[in-house]
C-alpha cells in the first residue's frame, strides 16, 4: 500500500530533463543528496581539469604572444595580455637566414616523407614475418630486436658515422632516410607485431585454402586491417623526424640542406644580439605541421594502441 502511494506522488523534473522523486520521504532526500554531491564532484573535477589544461598550454600561448612582440618587450613584459602586437617578426624571420625559411621547411618535409615511407614498408614487412612466418630462431631474433630498444643510440653513433662517411653520404639526406628502409625502428615493429597477432587466424586460413601465398596475405589481408597501426607509425615518425635536431646536426653541413630545427638555432648568436622575436615566430610556424598531424591522427593513435594491446 505504501509503495502504491509513493509511486503516485508527484515527481519534479530537473533542468536536465530527468525526473526526481519527491523530497517528502527520507529515501528521496537521500537520493537527491547523492545526486547533488555527484554533480558537485563533477563540476569540481572539470574545473580542476580546465585549470591544469590552462597551465599546460600557457607556454604555447606565451610563445604565440611573444612571437608578435618587439624584441625589447619579450622578456621585460611576461604578460600574455598586451595590445602591442604585430606580424613584423614573421616577415623578418622568414628571410632572416641565408635562405628563406620555406627552404628549411621543404628539407624537413623531404626527410619526413622518406622516413615515413621507409618505416611503413620495412617495419610492416618485418612485423608480418615475426607474427605469421615460422622460421628458425624466430623467438631469439624477436628478442634481440626488442633488445635494441634498450640500446642507447650513442653506442652505435660512431660506427654509423664512419660507415656513412666511407660511403660518401655526409652532407646528404641519405644517412637520415636509408636506415628507415632497413627496419631499424624496433618500437614500430613491436607495435605492428602485436596488432597482427590480434587479427583472426581464420582469415589467413581461408586465404591459404584459396591458394594465396604470404605476399597476397600481407597485401590483401594484413595491410588493410592494420591501418590504425600504420597511422600510428606515420604520426610518430612524422613528429620524431620533424623535431629531430641531433641527426641533421651530425650529418648535414651545407646551409641549403638544413632542416627546420637547425635553422631555428641560427637566430641565436652568442657573440651579438639574438633575434628572439623572429625565432619565436618561426618556431610557431614550425609547430603548425605538428599540430595538424596530431589533430588529424589522434583517433588513429587511440585505435592503434588499443588494438595492439600496448598500455
N, C-alpha and C positions, 0 to 999 in steps of 0.2 A: 504494500500500500504506500509506504514511504517512497519507494523507488518510482512509483507512478506519479506521485505528487512532485518529486524533483524533476522528472522528465518533462512535466508540463509547466515548470517555472520558466518565465521569460528569460531569454539569453540576449546579451548585448553583443554588438559587433565592433571589433577594434578597427583602427584605421587601416589594417592590412586585409580586412575583409574576413577575418576568422571569428567564428562565434566563440564567446567566452561564457562560462556558466555564471549564474547569479551569485553574488558575494554574500548571500544571507546565511550560508552554511559554512562551518569550519573547513570542510574539504574543499569547497570552492575557493575560499580565501587562501588556502594553502597552494592550490594550483595557480591562482592569479599571482601570488607572491613569487612562485618559482618562475613564471613567465617574465615577471618584471626583472628578477635577478639575472635571468638568461640574457635579456635584452641589454641590461646594463653592462654585463660582461662582454657582450658582442660589441657594443659601442666603444668600450674602453680598449678592447683588443684592436679594433680597426683604427682608432685614434693613435695607438702606440705604433702600429704598422705604418701609418701615414707619417708619423714623426720620424721613424727610423728611415723611411724612404727618402724624406727630405734631407736627412743628414747624409745619406749615401750619395745622393745626386748633387749635393751642394758643390763639391769640387768641379763637376762638369758645368754647373751653372756659372760658377766663378770664372772658369776658363772661357766660356762663351762671352760673358760680360767683359772680361779683361781683354779679349781679342778686339773689342771695339772701343777701348780706352786709349788715350795717349800714353806714351811710354812713361812719362813722369808721374802719372796717376795710378799706375798698375799696383805698385807696392806701397804707395803712400795712402791710398784710399782702397781699403779691402772690402768695402760695402758693395753689394750687388744691386743696390738701389741708387741709380745715378741716371742723369739725363744727358750727360755729355758723352754721347756715343756716336760713332761714325764707322764707315766701312773703309776708311783710308788704310788701315793695317792690312786688309785683304788685298787691296790693289797694290800696295807696296810689297807685301810679302810674296805675291805671285811672281814678281820679276826681280826680287832681291838677290837671288842666287845667280850663278854663272849661266844657268839655263832656266827657262820658265818652269814653273812648278809642275805644269802638266807633263813635262818630260819625265819627271820622277814618278808621277802617278802612272804613266804608261809603263815604265820599267817595273814598278811593283806589280802592276796588273799582269805583265808577261810572266813574272815569277810565280804569281798566284795561280794563273791558268795552267802553267806547266806542272806545278806541284799538285794541283787538284787532279788533273788528268792522270798523272803518274800514280798517285795514291789510289785512285779509283780502279785503275786497271790492275796494278800489281798486287795491291792488298786484297782485292776481291778474289783474284785467282789463287793467291796463297791461302786465303781463308777457305775457299772451296776445297782445296787439296787437303788441308788439315781436317776439315769437317766431313768430307764424303769419300775421300780416297783411302784405301787400305794399303799402306806400304810399310816396309821395314823401318824400324826406328822412328815411327811417326810420333809416338809419345815423347821420346827423347828429344827429337827435333823441335817439337812444340814447346817443351820445357826450356830448351836452350833459347828459343825465340823469345819466350816470356822473360827469360833472364836478362836479355838485352835492355829491357825497360829499366832495370836496376843499375845498369852500367852507366856511369857518368860519361857525358859526351866528351869531357876533357881527355879521357883515356885514349880515344881514337882521333883526337883533333890533329896531333902532329903527323901521324901516319897518313891521314886523309889529305892533309895539306901537301905533304911530299908527293903523294900519288898524283894529285891534280896538277901539281907543278911540273912533274915529269911528263904528264900528258899534254902540257901546254894549255891548260884550261883556265889559268889565272886571268883575272880581269874579264871574265865572261860569265854568262848565266849558267853554264853547264854544271859547275860543281854544286849549284843550288837546286838544279832541276833533275839531272840524270839520276842521282840516288833515289829519287821518288819512284822511278820506274823499276827499281830493284827490290821493292817490298821491304824498305828499311824501317817503316813505322810499325813497330810491334803492337802498339796500342790499338791501331785501327784493325790490324789483322785479328787480334783477340776479340774485338767488338764484333766483327763480321762472323767469326767462327761461332760465337755464342748465338748470334742471330740465325745462322744457317742451321745449327743444331736444333733450334726450336721449330723448324719447319717440319710438316708431317712427312714421315718416310713413305707413306702411301703414294705421294706424288711422284717420287723417284722410282718406286716400284712399277707404277703404271707406265712411266716413261721408258723404263727398261723393257717392259713387255712389248711396247710399241716399237722397239728397236732403236731408241735414242741412246747415243753414247754420252760420255761425260761432257763433251763440248756442248751438245744440244741441251743437256740438262742444266748446264751452267748458264747458257744464254737465254733459254726459253722458260726456265722454271725459277732458277735461283735469282738472277738479276732482277726480274720484275717484282719478286716478292720481297726483296731486301732493299727496296727504295728508302725506307726510313734510315737504315744503317748507312747507305750510300750518301744520303743527305747529311747525316751527322758527320760523316767523314769529310764531306765537302765544306761544311761550315767551319769545323775545327781547323782544317787545313788552310782555309782562307784567313781565318783570324791569326793563326800562328805564323803563317808566311808573311802576311801583310805587316804584322807588328815585329817581325824578326829584325834585329839590328846587328847581332854578332856575326851571323853568316855573311851578309853583304859587306860588313866592315872588313872581314878577313879576306874575301876573295875579289871584291870589286875595288879597283884603284882609280879608274878614269871617272871624272865628274859626270860625263854623259851616261854612265851606267849606274849612277847612284839610285838608290831606292828612296822612298818617302822618309823612312826612319833616318837614313844618312843625311838627307837634305835638311831635315829639321835641326840637326846639330850645327849646320852652317850658320845659323842665326846667333850662336853663342860664340863670343870671342873673348878669350881670357886676357888679352892684352889691350882691348879697346872696349867701347860701349857695345853691349849686346842689345839686339833689337828684339825685346821680349814680345812686344805687341805683334809684330809680324810673325814671330814664331808661334804665338798662341793662335793667331788667325789661321795659319797653315796647319796647325795641329787640329783645329776644328774641321778643316777641310779633309784632313786625312782620316778623321774619325767617322765621317759620314758613311763611307762604304761599309764599315764595321757595323754601324747601327742598322743599316739597310739589310745586310746579310743576316744579322741576328733576328730582326723583326720578321723577315720572310721565312726563316727556317726554324724558329723556336718550336713550332709544333712538331717538326720532324725530329728535333733533338729529344723531346719527351718520348716520342714513339720509339726512336732508335734505342734509347737506354732502357725503356720499359720492356720491349720485346726481346732485348738481348740478355736481360737478367742482371745487368750491372747496376749496383746500388750506389 
